[in-house]
């Protein structure tokens, strides 16, 4: 039996992976990222297409069909069968402008790909920290369930000598009932979070080997100095480039593309001949200039949106940093102030507790310690989740 249990434990340890390992695995397997990769591949085809000329036109026509004798094609010189070939030639610079516009669109999708990777890494981190938090809470509650059961047994031992022991025992049993309820709620949350992690990692029964450990936070200046690495901010810059490229492309449309049309005319009783025609559209209504002006304004709007996003991003970094610092301070207060004081209270009441004189106080102290242990766990998890959010805001996956 011991060998069997040891094998199970070792299998669980080997299966458990660090958060960074889970992120690496997910970035290779997650279908949401593969979807964007296919879109990037499609953009390569669109870039190749952007350098193509417009398709030529072929026109077949038959002239001067006589209703009284439609099959006779040699009655007069005007009767002919012709084939015409028409090709439009892009004006100088239009193909390059179109390719530049398409490449700018691809850059937006590339930024979206980076956004998806960073967001996926953030979700894996926050979900993993929540799982570790819930597991730690379950462990704490289980520990206090055992202590409470010991207290109930201790109260029952003093029932014959102390009239208050029975009420103390009932109070302890009520506390045990509340602990059972809390444990069941935590287990339900744990199952839902583990299912979420399995989807994010694309692996069944994904297990996290990390622990809830926190370090002194980095400075606010560190995060603000890396603000421009945010992929969502990069996307706003890329969208500005798309708008600028569209403006340049529309500006070239003011000059119409010339076309050449050549034709061969066949006549049954007369000599064949050829024709050549050159032409272009007449931009006399000013539609192209209006399109150019609209594109210029869209470019200005995209630039303003980029500046606005940068300001909002800085504000979000500051807000999350303040939240992380708050969690760090709360953890230190509990760890270095509240818990030592509570431990001192245990020591002060140790003699009366052991003699059974003050068991109610002991139960009350246990409840306070349980709350503090859980609050400390919440503070650590909140700190780590906020740190994961800050990593995401500066474009980091690890």
C-alpha positions as CSV (number, residue, x, y, z in Angstrom):
1,X,0.0,0.0,0.0
2,X,2.8,2.4,0.9
3,X,4.5,1.7,-2.4
4,X,1.3,2.3,-4.3
5,X,0.7,5.7,-2.5
6,X,4.3,6.7,-3.1
7,X,3.9,5.9,-6.8
8,X,0.8,8.1,-7.0
9,X,2.5,11.0,-5.2
10,X,5.5,10.8,-7.5
11,X,3.3,10.6,-10.6
12,X,1.5,13.8,-9.4
13,X,4.8,15.6,-8.8
14,X,6.1,14.6,-12.3
15,X,2.9,15.7,-13.9
16,X,2.9,19.1,-12.2
17,X,4.5,21.9,-14.2
18,X,5.6,25.4,-13.4
19,X,3.4,28.3,-14.7
20,X,6.1,29.2,-17.2
21,X,6.1,25.6,-18.6
22,X,2.3,25.7,-18.9
23,X,2.5,29.0,-20.7
24,X,5.1,27.6,-23.2
25,X,2.9,24.6,-23.8
26,X,-0.2,26.6,-24.4
27,X,1.5,29.1,-26.7
28,X,2.3,26.2,-29.0
29,X,-1.1,24.4,-28.8
30,X,-3.9,26.9,-28.2
31,X,-6.3,27.0,-31.2
32,X,-7.0,30.7,-30.7
33,X,-3.4,31.5,-31.6
34,X,-3.5,29.1,-34.6
35,X,-6.5,31.0,-35.9
36,X,-4.5,34.2,-36.0
37,X,-1.5,32.3,-37.6
38,X,-3.8,31.3,-40.5
39,X,-4.9,34.9,-40.9
40,X,-1.3,36.0,-41.1
41,X,-0.7,33.4,-43.8
42,X,-3.7,34.7,-45.7
43,X,-2.2,38.2,-45.5
44,X,0.9,37.0,-47.3
45,X,-1.3,36.0,-50.2
46,X,-3.0,39.4,-50.1
47,X,0.4,41.1,-50.2
48,X,1.4,39.1,-53.3
49,X,-2.0,40.0,-54.9
50,X,-1.4,43.7,-54.1
51,X,1.3,43.9,-56.7
52,X,-0.9,42.5,-59.5
53,X,-2.3,44.6,-62.2
54,X,-6.1,44.6,-62.8
55,X,-7.3,41.8,-65.0
56,X,-7.4,42.5,-68.7
57,X,-10.7,42.6,-70.6
58,X,-11.5,40.7,-73.7
59,X,-14.4,41.9,-75.9
60,X,-15.9,39.9,-78.8
61,X,-18.3,41.7,-81.0
62,X,-20.1,41.3,-84.4
63,X,-21.1,44.4,-86.3
64,X,-23.9,45.2,-88.8
65,X,-26.0,42.1,-88.5
66,X,-28.7,42.4,-91.3
67,X,-32.1,41.2,-90.2
68,X,-33.1,40.2,-93.8
69,X,-30.0,38.1,-94.2
70,X,-28.2,37.6,-90.8
71,X,-25.9,34.8,-92.0
72,X,-24.4,36.8,-94.9
73,X,-21.3,38.7,-93.7
74,X,-20.0,40.0,-97.0
75,X,-22.6,42.4,-98.0
76,X,-20.7,45.6,-97.1
77,X,-17.4,46.8,-95.6
78,X,-19.0,47.7,-92.3
79,X,-19.8,44.0,-91.5
80,X,-17.0,42.6,-89.3
81,X,-16.2,40.2,-86.4
82,X,-13.8,41.7,-83.9
83,X,-11.8,40.7,-80.8
84,X,-10.6,43.5,-78.5
85,X,-8.1,43.3,-75.7
86,X,-8.1,46.1,-73.0
87,X,-5.5,46.5,-70.2
88,X,-5.5,49.2,-67.6
89,X,-2.0,50.4,-66.4
90,X,-1.6,51.5,-62.8
91,X,-0.1,55.0,-62.5
92,X,3.4,55.3,-61.1
93,X,3.6,54.5,-57.4
94,X,0.1,53.0,-57.1
95,X,1.3,49.4,-56.8
96,X,3.9,50.3,-54.2
97,X,1.3,52.2,-52.2
98,X,-1.2,49.3,-52.4
99,X,1.5,46.9,-51.1
100,X,2.5,49.3,-48.3
101,X,-1.2,49.5,-47.3
102,X,-1.6,45.7,-47.2
103,X,1.6,45.2,-45.3
104,X,0.4,47.7,-42.7
105,X,-2.8,45.7,-42.4
106,X,-0.7,42.6,-41.7
107,X,1.2,44.5,-39.0
108,X,-2.2,45.0,-37.2
109,X,-2.8,41.3,-37.3
110,X,0.7,40.6,-36.0
111,X,0.0,42.9,-33.1
112,X,-3.3,41.1,-32.5
113,X,-1.3,37.9,-32.4
114,X,1.0,39.3,-29.7
115,X,-2.0,40.6,-27.8
116,X,-3.5,37.1,-27.8
117,X,-0.3,35.6,-26.6
118,X,0.1,38.1,-23.8
119,X,-3.5,37.8,-22.8
120,X,-3.4,34.0,-22.8
121,X,-0.2,34.1,-20.6
122,X,-2.0,36.5,-18.2
123,X,-5.1,34.3,-18.0
124,X,-2.9,31.2,-17.2
125,X,-1.0,33.0,-14.5
126,X,-4.1,34.5,-12.8
127,X,-6.0,31.2,-13.0
128,X,-3.0,29.3,-11.6
129,X,-2.6,31.7,-8.7
130,X,-6.4,31.4,-8.0
131,X,-6.0,27.6,-7.9
132,X,-3.1,27.8,-5.6
133,X,-5.0,30.3,-3.4
134,X,-8.0,28.0,-3.2
135,X,-5.9,24.9,-2.5
136,X,-4.1,26.8,0.3
137,X,-7.5,27.9,1.7
138,X,-8.7,24.3,1.7
139,X,-5.5,23.2,3.5
140,X,-6.0,25.9,6.1
141,X,-9.6,25.0,6.7
142,X,-8.7,21.3,6.9
143,X,-6.1,22.1,9.5
144,X,-8.7,24.0,11.6
145,X,-11.2,21.3,11.2
146,X,-8.8,18.9,12.9
147,X,-8.1,21.4,15.7
148,X,-11.8,22.0,16.2
149,X,-12.5,18.3,16.5
150,X,-9.8,18.1,19.1
151,X,-11.4,21.0,21.0
152,X,-14.8,19.3,20.9
153,X,-13.2,16.2,22.4
154,X,-11.5,18.4,25.0
155,X,-14.8,20.1,25.9
156,X,-16.6,16.8,26.2
157,X,-13.9,15.7,28.7
158,X,-14.6,18.7,30.9
159,X,-18.4,18.3,30.7
160,X,-18.7,16.5,34.1
161,X,-16.7,19.2,36.0
162,X,-17.6,22.4,34.1
163,X,-21.1,23.6,33.5
164,X,-19.9,25.9,30.7
165,X,-18.1,23.0,28.8
166,X,-21.3,21.9,27.1
167,X,-22.1,25.3,25.6
168,X,-18.4,25.6,24.6
169,X,-18.7,22.2,22.9
170,X,-21.8,23.3,21.0
171,X,-20.0,26.5,19.9
172,X,-17.1,24.5,18.7
173,X,-19.4,22.1,16.8
174,X,-21.1,25.2,15.2
175,X,-17.6,26.4,14.1
176,X,-16.9,23.0,12.7
177,X,-20.1,23.1,10.7
178,X,-19.1,26.5,9.2
179,X,-15.7,25.1,8.3
180,X,-17.4,22.2,6.4
181,X,-19.5,24.7,4.5
182,X,-16.5,26.8,3.6
183,X,-14.5,23.8,2.5
184,X,-17.3,22.6,0.2
185,X,-17.5,26.1,-1.4
186,X,-13.8,26.2,-2.0
187,X,-13.8,22.7,-3.6
188,X,-16.5,23.8,-6.0
189,X,-14.5,26.9,-7.0
190,X,-11.4,24.8,-7.3
191,X,-13.1,22.5,-9.8
192,X,-14.3,25.4,-12.0
193,X,-10.8,27.0,-12.0
194,X,-9.1,23.7,-12.8
195,X,-11.5,23.3,-15.8
196,X,-10.6,26.8,-16.9
197,X,-6.9,26.1,-16.7
198,X,-7.3,22.9,-18.7
199,X,-8.9,24.9,-21.5
200,X,-6.2,27.6,-21.3
201,X,-3.4,25.2,-21.4
202,X,-5.1,22.7,-23.7
203,X,-4.2,19.9,-21.5
204,X,-6.4,17.7,-19.2
205,X,-5.5,17.5,-15.5
206,X,-3.0,20.4,-15.7
207,X,-1.3,20.8,-12.4
208,X,0.7,23.8,-11.1
209,X,3.9,23.1,-9.2
210,X,4.5,26.8,-8.2
211,X,3.8,28.1,-4.7
212,X,2.3,31.3,-3.4
213,X,5.5,33.3,-2.8
214,X,5.8,37.0,-3.2
215,X,8.8,39.3,-3.5
216,X,9.4,43.0,-3.0
217,X,7.6,44.7,-5.9
218,X,9.6,46.5,-8.6
219,X,9.4,50.2,-8.8
220,X,6.6,52.0,-10.7
221,X,9.2,53.6,-12.9
222,X,10.1,50.1,-14.2
223,X,6.6,49.5,-15.5
224,X,6.2,52.9,-16.9
225,X,9.5,52.7,-18.8
226,X,8.3,49.5,-20.5
227,X,4.9,50.9,-21.3
228,X,5.6,51.1,-25.0
229,X,6.1,47.3,-25.2
230,X,2.4,46.8,-24.7
231,X,1.2,45.0,-27.9
232,X,-2.3,46.7,-27.8
233,X,-0.5,50.1,-27.9
234,X,1.6,48.8,-30.8
235,X,-1.6,47.9,-32.6
236,X,-2.9,51.5,-32.3
237,X,0.4,52.6,-33.9
238,X,-0.1,50.0,-36.6
239,X,-3.6,51.2,-37.2
240,X,-2.3,54.7,-37.6
241,X,0.1,53.4,-40.2
242,X,-2.8,51.7,-42.0
243,X,-4.7,55.0,-42.0
244,X,-1.7,56.9,-43.3
245,X,-1.1,54.3,-46.0
246,X,-4.8,54.5,-47.0
247,X,-4.5,58.3,-47.2
248,X,-1.4,58.0,-49.5
249,X,-3.2,55.4,-51.7
250,X,-6.3,57.6,-52.0
251,X,-4.1,60.6,-52.9
252,X,-2.7,58.7,-55.9
253,X,-6.2,57.8,-57.1
254,X,-6.7,61.5,-58.1
255,X,-4.6,60.7,-61.1
256,X,-6.6,58.2,-63.3
257,X,-5.0,55.1,-64.6
258,X,-4.6,55.0,-68.4
259,X,-5.7,52.0,-70.5
260,X,-4.8,50.7,-73.9
261,X,-7.3,48.8,-76.1
262,X,-6.2,46.9,-79.2
263,X,-8.5,45.1,-81.6
264,X,-8.5,42.9,-84.6
265,X,-11.3,43.2,-87.1
266,X,-12.1,40.4,-89.6
267,X,-14.2,41.0,-92.7
268,X,-15.4,38.2,-95.0
269,X,-15.2,39.9,-98.4
270,X,-12.8,42.8,-97.5
271,X,-9.4,43.2,-96.0
272,X,-8.9,42.7,-92.2
273,X,-7.6,45.6,-90.1
274,X,-6.5,46.4,-86.5
275,X,-7.3,49.3,-84.1
276,X,-5.5,50.9,-81.1
277,X,-7.3,53.0,-78.5
278,X,-5.8,54.9,-75.5
279,X,-8.0,56.4,-72.8
280,X,-8.5,57.3,-69.1
281,X,-11.3,58.2,-66.7
282,X,-12.1,61.9,-66.3
283,X,-12.1,62.9,-62.6
284,X,-14.3,65.9,-63.2
285,X,-16.7,65.5,-60.2
286,X,-14.0,65.6,-57.5
287,X,-14.9,62.3,-55.9
288,X,-11.2,61.2,-55.6
289,X,-10.3,64.5,-53.8
290,X,-13.2,64.0,-51.3
291,X,-12.0,60.4,-50.7
292,X,-8.4,61.7,-50.1
293,X,-9.6,64.3,-47.6
294,X,-11.7,61.8,-45.8
295,X,-8.7,59.4,-45.5
296,X,-6.6,62.3,-44.2
297,X,-9.1,62.9,-41.4
298,X,-9.2,59.2,-40.6
299,X,-5.4,59.2,-40.3
300,X,-5.6,62.1,-37.8
301,X,-8.3,60.3,-35.9
302,X,-6.1,57.1,-35.7
303,X,-3.2,59.2,-34.4
304,X,-5.4,60.8,-31.7
305,X,-6.7,57.3,-30.7
306,X,-3.1,56.1,-30.3
307,X,-2.3,59.0,-28.0
308,X,-5.4,58.5,-26.0
309,X,-4.7,54.7,-25.5
310,X,-1.2,55.5,-24.3
311,X,-2.5,57.9,-21.7
312,X,-5.1,55.3,-20.6
313,X,-2.5,52.6,-20.5
314,X,-0.3,54.7,-18.2
315,X,-3.3,55.3,-15.9
316,X,-4.0,51.5,-15.8
317,X,-0.4,50.7,-14.9
318,X,-0.5,53.2,-12.1
319,X,-3.9,51.9,-10.8
320,X,-2.7,48.2,-10.8
321,X,0.6,49.2,-9.2
322,X,-1.2,50.8,-6.4
323,X,-3.4,47.7,-6.0
324,X,-0.3,45.5,-5.9
325,X,1.4,47.7,-3.3
326,X,-1.8,47.5,-1.2
327,X,-1.8,43.7,-1.3
328,X,1.9,43.7,-0.4
329,X,1.4,46.0,2.6
330,X,-1.6,44.0,3.8
331,X,0.5,40.8,3.6
332,X,3.3,42.4,5.6
333,X,0.9,43.7,8.3
334,X,-0.7,40.3,8.8
335,X,2.7,38.4,8.6
336,X,4.8,40.7,10.8
337,X,2.2,42.3,13.1
338,X,-1.2,40.6,13.4
339,X,-0.1,37.0,13.5
340,X,2.8,37.5,16.0
341,X,0.4,39.4,18.3
342,X,-2.2,36.6,18.1
343,X,0.5,34.1,18.8
344,X,1.4,36.1,21.9
345,X,-2.2,35.9,23.0
346,X,-2.1,32.1,22.7
347,X,1.0,32.1,24.9
348,X,-0.7,34.3,27.5
349,X,-3.7,32.0,27.7
350,X,-1.8,28.8,27.3
351,X,-2.0,27.8,31.0
352,X,-5.7,28.5,31.4
353,X,-6.4,26.7,28.1
354,X,-4.5,23.6,29.1
355,X,-6.4,23.4,32.4
356,X,-9.7,23.8,30.6
357,X,-10.5,27.1,32.4
358,X,-10.7,29.2,29.2
359,X,-11.6,27.0,26.3
360,X,-14.1,29.5,24.9
361,X,-11.3,32.0,24.5
362,X,-9.2,29.4,22.8
363,X,-11.9,28.8,20.2
364,X,-12.3,32.5,19.6
365,X,-8.5,32.8,19.1
366,X,-8.6,29.9,16.6
367,X,-11.3,31.6,14.6
368,X,-9.3,34.8,14.5
369,X,-6.2,32.9,13.4
370,X,-8.1,31.1,10.7
371,X,-9.4,34.5,9.4
372,X,-5.9,36.0,9.4
373,X,-4.3,32.9,7.7
374,X,-6.9,33.2,4.9
375,X,-6.5,36.9,4.6
376,X,-2.7,36.4,4.3
377,X,-3.4,33.9,1.5
378,X,-5.8,36.2,-0.2
379,X,-3.2,39.1,0.0
380,X,-0.5,36.9,-1.6
381,X,-2.7,35.7,-4.4
382,X,-4.0,39.2,-5.1
383,X,-0.5,40.5,-5.2
384,X,0.6,37.8,-7.7
385,X,-2.5,38.2,-9.9
386,X,-1.9,42.0,-10.0
387,X,1.7,41.4,-10.8
388,X,0.6,39.2,-13.7
389,X,-1.7,41.9,-14.9
390,X,1.2,44.4,-14.8
391,X,3.4,42.0,-16.8
392,X,0.7,41.8,-19.4
393,X,0.4,45.6,-19.5
394,X,4.1,45.9,-20.5
395,X,3.9,43.1,-23.0
396,X,5.5,40.2,-21.1
397,X,4.5,36.6,-21.2
398,X,7.0,35.5,-18.6
